[in-house]
Amino acid sequence: MTTAGNFRTAAARVTCDVSVAGVPWPAYKLIALVLGALVTLVIGIATATAATAVLAGAAVGTVTWLAFSALCSSRL
């Protein structure tokens, strides 16, 4: 038997997880990695400075990670 509470947590987990090589990953981690890499690439091409590109990409990745993890954990 499934209670309403168990169903709600299972439904929330399904929307926040992505299967990577058969292992469930939180979607916000993948979003943060992709955005961080994209910002690093764009800033690196625009400025031709590795330090600026890496710091900007890390900042965007960190902020994205924290923001989306708070949103995803509030659904549980």
Summary of the structure (lengths in Angstrom):
residues: 76
radius of gyration: 16.5
end to end distance: 19.8
largest distance: 59.0
contacts: 196
relative contact order: 0.15
helix: 79%
strand: 11%
